Amino acid sequence: MIKQIDPGHKNSITKVLGIKIQTMLDEGHLNSVEIELIENVARLAEILELYPGLPETVIKKILFAMSYFIDENDEIPDIIPDYGYLDDVKVVSWVIDDIRNQIPKMTRA
């Protein structure tokens, strides 16, 4: 599935991503899994913005994780209380772990 990701769709994926995150925040009552997921997806979006020269394989993995997160009907539908985002967290965490050594070190202010 990662190979099928088109890096040319980056802007449309990040636009929908922003809407999804904002919707989650507006609904409130986020549990720890959802908070971790939002933080990690935001980290991936930040990586894409800060490092446009990343290898295409890394960009595709990041966009795959984002696409998986915005798909409400993935393996565990997001509407299932307390469990809907467990698969999303796993996919996003897997991508972060997988690309960790392929991105420049990010400095924190």
C-alpha positions in Angstrom: 0.0 0.0 0.0 2.9 2.4 0.7 4.2 2.0 -2.8 0.8 3.2 -4.2 1.0 6.5 -2.3 1.5 9.5 -4.7 3.7 12.2 -3.1 1.9 14.6 -5.4 -1.1 14.3 -3.1 0.8 15.7 -0.1 -1.2 19.0 0.0 -4.6 17.3 -0.2 -3.6 14.7 2.4 -2.3 17.4 4.8 -5.4 19.5 4.3 -7.7 16.7 5.2 -5.4 15.8 8.1 -5.8 19.3 9.5 -9.5 19.0 9.3 -9.6 15.6 11.0 -7.3 16.8 13.9 -9.4 20.0 14.3 -12.6 17.9 14.5 -11.1 15.7 17.1 -10.0 18.7 19.2 -13.4 20.4 18.8 -15.2 17.3 20.0 -13.0 17.3 23.1 -12.8 14.5 25.7 -9.6 13.1 24.1 -8.2 10.0 25.7 -4.4 9.4 26.1 -4.3 7.3 22.9 -5.9 10.1 20.8 -3.6 12.7 22.3 -0.6 10.6 21.5 -1.9 10.0 18.0 -2.4 13.7 17.3 1.0 14.6 18.6 2.7 11.9 16.4 0.8 12.8 13.3 1.6 16.5 13.9 5.3 15.4 14.2 5.1 13.7 10.9 3.5 16.8 9.3 6.3 18.9 10.7 8.9 16.6 9.3 7.4 16.9 5.8 7.4 20.7 6.1 10.9 21.1 7.5 12.6 18.6 5.2 11.2 18.7 1.7 14.3 16.9 0.4 13.6 13.6 2.1 13.9 10.4 0.1 10.7 9.5 -1.7 10.4 6.3 0.3 10.3 8.3 3.6 7.8 10.7 2.1 5.5 7.9 1.0 5.7 6.3 4.4 4.7 9.5 6.1 1.9 10.1 3.7 0.7 6.6 4.2 0.5 7.0 7.9 -1.4 10.3 7.5 -3.8 8.7 4.9 -4.4 5.8 7.3 -5.2 8.2 10.1 -7.7 10.2 8.0 -9.4 7.1 6.8 -12.3 6.7 9.2 -13.1 3.2 8.0 -9.7 1.6 8.3 -9.2 -1.7 10.1 -10.8 -0.5 13.3 -13.4 2.2 12.4 -12.6 5.4 14.3 -16.2 5.8 15.6 -15.7 2.8 18.0 -15.3 4.4 21.4 -11.9 3.8 23.1 -10.7 1.4 20.4 -11.2 3.2 17.1 -7.8 4.8 17.0 -5.7 1.9 18.3 -4.8 0.7 14.8 -4.0 4.3 13.7 -1.6 4.7 16.7 0.2 1.5 15.8 0.6 2.5 12.1 1.8 6.0 12.9 4.2 4.7 15.6 5.5 2.1 13.2 6.3 4.7 10.6 8.0 7.0 13.1 10.2 4.1 14.3 10.9 3.1 10.7 12.0 6.5 9.5 13.7 7.7 12.6 17.2 7.2 11.3 16.4 8.6 7.8 15.5 12.1 8.9 17.8 14.9 10.1 17.7 15.4 13.9 15.1 18.0 14.9 16.2 20.6 17.4 13.7 21.8 20.0 13.7 25.4 21.2 
